């Protein structure tokens, strides 16, 4: 396991213990970076029209298509670090 993978896993635990809940845009960014970092480009069908939360998550993740897993992990770790500061 690389240092980046270790930092990514730690950040995914740390994000659950934030003192303040981030705003919705930041939550979507965290979700998208986590999914891109752990699974790569978005896959599967887009959620239905009335699944607003699912659609927002899908679209946020889809915007990161082509971003390497490593780059997404790094950005996720940085964002969690800023939120914890």
C-alpha positions as CSV (number, residue, x, y, z in Angstrom):
1,X,0.0,0.0,0.0
2,X,1.4,3.4,-1.0
3,X,1.5,6.5,1.3
4,X,-1.2,8.1,-0.9
5,X,-3.5,5.1,-0.4
6,X,-2.9,5.2,3.3
7,X,-3.6,9.0,3.5
8,X,-6.7,8.5,1.3
9,X,-8.1,5.8,3.7
10,X,-7.3,8.0,6.7
11,X,-9.0,11.0,5.1
12,X,-12.1,8.9,4.4
13,X,-12.2,8.1,8.2
14,X,-11.4,11.7,9.2
15,X,-14.2,13.2,7.1
16,X,-16.7,11.4,9.4
17,X,-15.4,13.3,12.4
18,X,-15.5,16.9,11.0
19,X,-16.6,19.4,13.6
20,X,-19.0,21.1,11.1
21,X,-21.0,19.6,8.3
22,X,-19.8,20.9,5.0
23,X,-22.1,22.7,2.6
24,X,-23.8,20.7,-0.1
25,X,-21.4,21.7,-2.9
26,X,-18.4,20.6,-0.7
27,X,-20.2,17.3,0.1
28,X,-20.7,16.6,-3.6
29,X,-17.1,17.4,-4.3
30,X,-16.0,15.0,-1.5
31,X,-18.3,12.3,-2.8
32,X,-17.1,12.7,-6.4
33,X,-13.4,12.7,-5.4
34,X,-13.8,9.7,-3.2
35,X,-15.6,7.7,-5.9
36,X,-13.1,8.8,-8.6
37,X,-10.2,7.9,-6.3
38,X,-11.6,4.5,-5.3
39,X,-13.4,3.4,-8.5
40,X,-12.2,5.5,-11.4
41,X,-14.6,7.0,-14.0
42,X,-18.3,7.0,-13.3
43,X,-20.2,3.8,-14.4
44,X,-23.7,2.5,-14.5
45,X,-26.9,4.3,-15.6
46,X,-27.7,7.8,-14.4
47,X,-30.3,7.8,-11.7
48,X,-33.9,8.6,-12.6
49,X,-35.2,12.1,-13.0
50,X,-36.9,12.2,-9.6
51,X,-33.8,11.0,-7.7
52,X,-32.4,14.5,-7.2
53,X,-29.7,13.5,-4.8
54,X,-28.6,10.5,-6.8
55,X,-28.5,12.6,-10.0
56,X,-26.5,15.3,-8.3
57,X,-23.9,12.7,-7.1
58,X,-23.7,11.0,-10.4
59,X,-23.2,14.3,-12.3
60,X,-20.5,15.5,-9.8
61,X,-18.7,12.2,-10.3
62,X,-19.1,12.3,-14.1
63,X,-17.4,15.8,-14.2
64,X,-14.2,14.1,-13.0
65,X,-14.1,11.6,-15.9
66,X,-10.5,11.2,-17.1
67,X,-9.0,12.3,-13.7
68,X,-6.5,9.6,-12.5
69,X,-7.3,7.8,-9.4
70,X,-4.1,9.1,-7.8
71,X,-5.0,12.7,-8.7
72,X,-8.5,12.3,-7.2
73,X,-7.0,10.7,-4.1
74,X,-4.6,13.6,-3.6
75,X,-7.3,16.2,-4.1
76,X,-9.6,14.3,-1.7
77,X,-6.9,14.2,1.0
78,X,-6.2,17.9,0.5
79,X,-9.8,18.9,0.7
80,X,-10.4,16.8,3.9
81,X,-7.3,18.4,5.4
82,X,-8.6,21.9,4.7
83,X,-12.0,21.1,6.2
84,X,-10.3,19.7,9.4
85,X,-8.1,22.8,9.8
